[in-house]
Amino acid sequence: DYSDEIVVMGARSVAGVMGVAGAMVLGAYAPMAQAQTTPHCASVAPSTDPTVSELQTEAGSARTWRYVWTGINGGLTVIPLAGIAVLPRSDRPSLIVGASTSFLAAGVTWFWPLNVESDAQKASAAACRAASNQDEQLNRLREHSRRDEQARIQWPWHLVNLGLAMIPGAILWAGFHDLPGGALTSAGAFATGELQLLTQPTGLLSPPGATASASTPWIGSITPIHSGVMLRATLDW
């Protein structure tokens, strides 16, 4: 029944709103988490190198982005499962498959952070050592993080997202003969995945020193990436 499908989609929308709200709370802790990467040097004054500061700022944005999307996908997991108790039995396959998809997305988001999170910590440690090749080390770390950010917005990931989004729809269609439910589930999974890809922090794609100044942490992380990068991603697609 299409009305039941609308109820299911409504439940998932509520889950998304709740996930965003929870993620915003988590995002409020990002500045404190970012501060933990600041080096505490015993014998050398903490570095004020702009590369270190840039990596720390970007790491804070990347961490907040990870918290936000883990919260959203977590909400999209919990609410459909709760809906099993109140929605018709015929909707259970769609709810279970959709919740499983969101659960996997939450796990991947949480356990596969952007490289800049760890590279910022390495840069902070390198800044304490005052090595002769410190600039080379910091530039190498920045380039490593930049390449990671660039790779994750390239067109193959949009194809991967499309392929993964088709799986739950195919399960519902082939296994439960639920074509409308499968189509809605796949469409929702694809749209969510695209939003996650397009809101990924990409500050390191700008030349060193040209990164825009940070604003409120979670706002800067969940708004779409700046027009230049979005245009390039669209052209690559």
C-alpha positions in Angstrom: 0.0 0.0 0.0 1.4 3.4 -1.1 0.1 5.1 2.0 2.1 2.7 4.2 5.2 3.5 2.1 4.6 7.2 2.8 4.4 6.5 6.5 7.7 4.6 6.3 9.4 7.5 4.4 7.9 9.9 7.0 9.5 7.8 9.8 12.8 8.0 8.1 12.5 11.7 7.7 11.9 12.1 11.4 14.9 9.9 12.0 17.0 12.2 9.8 15.9 15.2 11.8 16.7 13.5 15.1 20.0 12.4 13.7 21.0 15.9 12.7 19.9 17.2 16.1 22.0 14.6 17.9 24.9 15.2 15.6 24.8 19.0 16.3 25.2 18.2 19.9 28.2 16.1 19.1 29.5 18.8 16.8 29.6 21.2 19.7 32.4 19.2 21.2 34.5 19.4 18.0 36.5 22.5 19.2 37.4 20.6 22.4 38.4 17.5 20.4 40.4 19.7 18.1 42.2 21.3 21.0 43.4 17.8 22.1 45.6 17.7 19.0 47.5 20.8 20.1 51.0 19.7 21.0 52.2 20.1 24.6 55.9 20.4 24.1 58.1 20.0 27.1 61.3 21.6 25.8 60.2 23.3 22.6 57.6 26.0 22.3 54.5 24.9 20.5 54.7 25.6 16.8 52.8 28.4 15.2 53.5 27.1 11.7 50.5 27.9 9.5 50.5 24.3 8.1 50.0 22.9 11.5 47.2 25.3 12.2 45.6 24.6 8.9 45.7 20.8 9.5 44.3 21.2 13.0 41.4 23.4 11.7 40.6 21.0 8.9 40.8 18.0 11.3 38.2 19.7 13.5 35.9 20.1 10.4 36.5 16.5 9.4 35.8 15.2 12.9 32.6 17.2 13.1 31.5 15.9 9.6 32.1 12.4 10.8 30.1 12.9 14.0 27.2 14.6 12.1 26.9 11.8 9.5 27.3 9.0 12.1 24.4 10.6 14.0 22.3 10.9 10.9 22.9 7.4 9.8 22.4 6.2 13.4 19.0 7.9 13.5 18.1 6.3 10.2 18.9 3.0 11.8 17.0 3.3 15.1 13.7 4.9 14.0 12.8 2.3 11.3 13.5 -0.5 13.8 11.2 1.2 16.3 8.6 1.4 13.5 8.4 -2.4 13.3 6.3 -2.4 16.5 3.7 0.0 15.1 3.7 -0.3 11.3 2.0 -3.1 9.4 3.8 -6.5 9.1 4.1 -6.0 5.4 6.5 -3.1 5.9 8.9 -5.1 8.1 11.2 -6.1 5.2 11.5 -2.5 4.0 12.2 -1.3 7.5 14.8 -4.0 8.3 16.6 -3.6 5.0 16.7 0.2 5.3 17.9 0.1 8.9 20.6 -2.4 8.0 21.8 -0.2 5.2 21.9 2.9 7.5 23.7 0.9 10.2 26.5 -0.1 7.7 26.8 3.5 6.6 27.1 4.7 10.2 29.8 2.1 10.8 31.8 3.0 7.7 31.5 6.7 8.5 32.7 6.3 12.0 35.6 3.8 11.5 36.9 5.4 8.2 37.7 9.0 9.0 39.5 11.4 6.7 43.3 11.1 6.8 43.5 14.7 8.0 42.4 13.7 11.5 45.5 11.5 12.1 47.7 13.7 10.0 46.9 16.7 12.2 48.1 14.8 15.2 51.3 13.8 13.4 51.9 17.4 12.4 51.4 18.5 16.0 54.0 16.0 17.2 56.4 16.9 14.5 56.1 20.6 15.5 57.5 19.7 18.9 60.7 18.1 17.6 62.2 21.1 15.8 63.8 18.8 13.3 65.8 20.2 10.4 63.4 18.8 7.9 60.3 19.9 9.8 58.9 21.9 6.9 59.3 18.9 4.6 57.4 16.6 7.0 54.6 19.1 7.5 54.2 19.6 3.7 54.2 15.9 3.2 51.4 15.5 5.8 49.4 18.2 4.2 49.7 16.7 0.7 48.7 13.3 2.1 45.5 14.8 3.6 44.8 16.9 0.5 45.0 13.8 -1.8 42.7 12.0 0.5 40.1 14.8 0.4 40.3 15.1 -3.4 40.1 11.3 -4.0 36.9 11.0 -1.9 34.9 13.5 -4.0 35.8 12.1 -7.4 33.2 10.5 -9.7 34.0 6.8 -8.9 32.7 7.3 -5.4 29.3 8.5 -6.8 29.2 5.3 -8.9 30.0 3.3 -5.7 27.3 5.1 -3.9 24.8 4.3 -6.7 25.8 0.6 -6.7 25.5 0.3 -3.0 22.1 2.1 -2.9 20.8 -0.4 -5.5 21.5 -3.4 -3.3 18.7 -2.9 -0.7 16.3 -2.2 -3.5 17.3 -5.3 -5.3 16.8 -7.4 -2.1 13.3 -6.0 -1.5 12.4 -6.5 -5.2 13.8 -10.0 -5.7 13.3 -11.4 -2.3 10.0 -9.8 -1.2 8.5 -8.8 -4.6 8.2 -5.2 -3.2 9.2 -3.0 -6.2 7.8 0.3 -4.8 9.4 -0.3 -1.4 12.7 -1.2 -3.1 12.7 1.8 -5.3 12.0 4.2 -2.4 14.6 2.5 -0.2 17.3 2.7 -3.0 16.4 6.3 -3.8 16.6 7.4 -0.1 20.0 5.5 0.3 21.4 7.2 -2.8 20.2 10.7 -1.8 21.7 10.3 1.7 25.0 9.0 0.3 25.3 11.9 -2.1 24.6 14.5 0.6 27.3 12.9 2.7 29.8 13.0 -0.2 29.0 16.6 -1.1 29.3 17.9 2.4 32.7 16.4 3.1 35.3 19.0 4.2 37.5 20.0 1.3 39.4 22.9 2.7 42.8 21.5 1.8 42.0 21.6 -1.9 42.6 25.4 -1.8 46.3 26.6 -2.0 48.1 26.7 1.4 47.1 29.8 3.3 44.0 30.4 1.2 41.6 28.3 3.2 38.5 30.2 4.3 38.4 31.1 8.0 36.4 28.7 10.2 32.9 29.6 11.3 30.6 27.9 13.7 32.0 24.3 13.6 29.0 22.2 12.7 27.5 24.8 10.3 30.7 24.9 8.3 30.7 21.1 8.1 27.2 20.3 7.0 26.7 23.1 4.5 27.6 22.0 0.9 31.2 22.4 -0.2 32.2 25.8 -1.7 31.1 26.4 -5.3 34.6 25.9 -6.9 35.0 22.4 -5.6 31.4 21.5 -6.3 31.8 22.7 -9.9 34.9 20.6 -10.3 33.2 17.5 -8.9 30.3 18.1 -11.2 32.5 18.4 -14.2 34.5 15.3 -13.2 31.2 13.4 -13.0 
